[in-house]
Amino acid sequence: MLYRKVLGADFDQLPEQVQKLHGSAEQRGWSGQVNARAGRNVFARLAAKVSGFPTKDFDGPVSVSFIPDEKGELWERDFGGYKFHTYQTPGQGRNAGLLIEQFGAIHVALAVVAQDGRLYLIPRRWTFLGVPLPKFLLPGGDSFEYEADGRFHFDVAVHLPLIGQIVGYRGWLMPDDQKFRENAA
């Protein structure tokens, strides 16, 4: 369980649905709704394309598959047919205690912080093809997860200095097996 490994005892402070999404070592699927906002300039859209993020606005269904392996976890996201994926692993060496999220050739080391009923993902450093990149160019933005109305919610914003917003998306997810039970009732 990747997030429990990174967070340690702080994992137990997370809301139930956030723990449920991050607390399994099994392959699983979650589905829900998302509102995605693409960057508004050509440089932002190019950066989104290079990193695998959506390059167009979208409001509709979303599904996420989590596929763990011995090193980490593959996240496959589908925003109504637009698919992108990232791979997450626990940090090592100078990134110990951080979560590494790989977006193609870009690796971002994230602090994972449980605070006030939310799980925050805070960029700390990054590399491109293994080469450290300047911290003043590090992507930023508020990204957090929380529980509301018995559902897992996410709010992700990615900004680059000098370019602006690359992507922003927010929405909710439910485990596919739970969604099936609710629709059958």
C-alpha positions as CSV (number, residue, x, y, z in Angstrom):
1,M,0.0,0.0,0.0
2,L,1.9,2.9,-1.4
3,Y,0.3,5.8,0.4
4,R,0.4,4.1,3.8
5,K,4.1,3.5,3.2
6,V,4.8,7.1,2.4
7,L,2.5,8.6,5.1
8,G,3.1,6.1,7.9
9,A,0.8,6.6,10.9
10,D,-0.6,9.8,9.3
11,F,-2.5,7.6,6.9
12,D,-4.9,6.8,9.7
13,Q,-5.9,10.5,9.9
14,L,-7.3,10.5,6.4
15,P,-11.1,10.4,5.8
16,E,-12.6,6.9,5.2
17,Q,-13.0,7.2,1.4
18,V,-9.5,8.6,0.9
19,Q,-8.1,5.7,2.9
20,K,-10.2,3.3,0.9
21,L,-9.0,4.7,-2.5
22,H,-5.3,4.6,-1.4
23,G,-5.4,1.6,1.1
24,S,-5.5,-1.4,-1.2
25,A,-2.7,-3.5,-2.7
26,E,-5.2,-5.0,-5.2
27,Q,-6.0,-3.8,-8.7
28,R,-9.1,-1.7,-8.5
29,G,-11.3,0.7,-10.4
30,W,-13.1,3.8,-9.4
31,S,-15.6,5.9,-11.5
32,G,-17.4,9.2,-11.2
33,Q,-17.5,12.7,-12.7
34,V,-14.8,15.2,-13.5
35,N,-14.6,18.8,-14.7
36,A,-11.2,19.4,-16.5
37,R,-9.9,22.7,-17.6
38,A,-7.0,22.8,-20.0
39,G,-4.4,25.6,-20.2
40,R,-5.3,28.6,-22.2
41,N,-2.2,29.3,-24.2
42,V,-0.1,27.4,-26.7
43,F,2.8,26.8,-24.2
44,A,0.4,25.5,-21.6
45,R,-1.2,23.1,-24.0
46,L,2.2,21.9,-25.3
47,A,3.4,21.3,-21.7
48,A,0.1,19.4,-21.0
49,K,0.7,17.3,-24.1
50,V,4.3,16.5,-23.2
51,S,3.3,15.4,-19.7
52,G,0.2,13.5,-20.8
53,F,-2.5,15.8,-19.3
54,P,-5.7,16.6,-21.1
55,T,-5.3,19.4,-23.7
56,K,-9.0,20.2,-24.0
57,D,-11.7,21.1,-21.5
58,F,-14.0,18.3,-20.4
59,D,-17.0,17.8,-18.2
60,G,-18.3,14.3,-17.8
61,P,-17.6,10.8,-16.7
62,V,-14.2,9.7,-15.4
63,S,-12.7,6.3,-14.5
64,V,-9.5,5.6,-12.8
65,S,-7.8,2.2,-12.6
66,F,-5.1,1.5,-10.0
67,I,-2.7,-1.3,-11.0
68,P,-0.1,-2.0,-8.2
69,D,3.1,-3.9,-8.8
70,E,6.2,-4.6,-6.6
71,K,7.6,-1.1,-7.0
72,G,4.6,1.2,-7.1
73,E,1.2,1.9,-8.7
74,L,0.1,2.7,-12.3
75,W,-2.8,5.1,-12.4
76,E,-4.8,5.0,-15.7
77,R,-7.3,7.8,-16.0
78,D,-10.0,8.0,-18.6
79,F,-11.8,11.4,-19.0
80,G,-14.6,10.4,-21.3
81,G,-12.3,8.8,-23.8
82,Y,-9.2,10.9,-23.2
83,K,-6.8,8.6,-21.5
84,F,-3.6,9.4,-19.6
85,H,-1.6,7.6,-17.0
86,T,1.1,8.2,-14.4
87,Y,3.2,5.9,-12.3
88,Q,3.7,6.4,-8.6
89,T,6.5,5.0,-6.4
90,P,7.9,5.8,-2.9
91,G,10.9,8.1,-3.1
92,Q,14.4,6.9,-2.4
93,G,17.7,8.6,-1.5
94,R,17.2,12.3,-1.4
95,N,13.5,11.8,-2.1
96,A,13.0,9.4,0.8
97,G,9.6,10.2,2.5
98,L,8.2,11.7,-0.7
99,L,6.0,10.2,-3.4
100,I,7.4,10.2,-7.0
101,E,4.9,10.6,-9.7
102,Q,6.1,9.9,-13.3
103,F,4.5,11.8,-16.2
104,G,6.3,10.4,-19.2
105,A,10.0,11.5,-18.9
106,I,9.1,13.9,-16.1
107,H,9.4,12.8,-12.5
108,V,8.0,15.0,-9.7
109,A,8.8,14.4,-6.0
110,L,5.7,15.2,-4.0
111,A,5.3,15.7,-0.3
112,V,2.2,13.9,0.8
113,V,0.6,15.7,3.8
114,A,-2.5,14.6,5.7
115,Q,-4.0,17.7,7.3
116,D,-7.5,19.0,8.3
117,G,-9.3,16.0,6.7
118,R,-7.5,16.5,3.4
119,L,-4.6,14.8,1.6
120,Y,-2.3,17.4,0.0
121,L,0.2,16.7,-2.8
122,I,2.9,19.3,-2.7
123,P,5.7,19.4,-5.4
124,R,9.2,19.5,-3.9
125,R,11.6,18.8,-6.8
126,W,11.5,17.4,-10.3
127,T,13.6,15.8,-13.1
128,F,13.4,15.4,-16.8
129,L,15.1,12.2,-18.2
130,G,16.8,11.9,-14.8
131,V,18.3,15.4,-14.9
132,P,17.3,17.7,-12.0
133,L,15.5,20.8,-13.1
134,P,15.6,24.2,-11.4
135,K,13.3,24.6,-8.5
136,F,12.2,28.0,-9.6
137,L,10.5,26.3,-12.6
138,L,8.9,23.6,-10.5
139,P,5.2,23.0,-11.3
140,G,3.0,24.2,-8.5
141,G,-0.7,24.5,-7.8
142,D,-3.1,23.3,-5.1
143,S,-3.8,19.6,-5.3
144,F,-5.7,17.8,-2.6
145,E,-8.1,14.9,-1.9
146,Y,-11.0,14.8,0.6
147,E,-14.3,13.1,1.4
148,A,-17.7,14.8,1.0
149,D,-21.2,13.2,0.9
150,G,-19.6,9.8,1.4
151,R,-17.5,10.1,-1.8
152,F,-13.9,10.5,-2.6
153,H,-13.2,14.0,-4.1
154,F,-10.2,15.4,-5.8
155,D,-9.1,18.9,-6.8
156,V,-5.9,19.1,-8.9
157,A,-4.3,22.2,-10.3
158,V,-1.0,22.2,-12.1
159,H,0.7,25.5,-13.0
160,L,4.1,26.3,-14.5
161,P,6.0,29.5,-13.7
162,L,6.0,31.8,-16.8
163,I,3.4,29.7,-18.5
164,G,0.4,29.5,-16.2
165,Q,-2.2,26.8,-15.7
166,I,-1.3,23.5,-17.5
167,V,-4.4,21.7,-16.3
168,G,-7.0,21.7,-13.5
169,Y,-9.5,19.0,-12.8
170,R,-11.9,18.3,-10.0
171,G,-14.6,15.8,-9.3
172,W,-15.5,12.7,-7.4
173,L,-15.0,9.0,-7.5
174,M,-16.7,5.9,-6.1
175,P,-15.4,2.3,-6.1
176,D,-16.8,0.5,-9.2
177,D,-18.3,-2.2,-7.0
178,Q,-20.0,0.3,-4.8
179,K,-21.4,2.3,-7.7
180,F,-22.8,-1.0,-9.1
181,R,-24.5,-1.8,-5.8
182,E,-26.0,1.7,-5.6
183,N,-27.4,1.6,-9.2
184,A,-28.9,-1.8,-8.6
185,A,-30.8,-0.7,-5.4
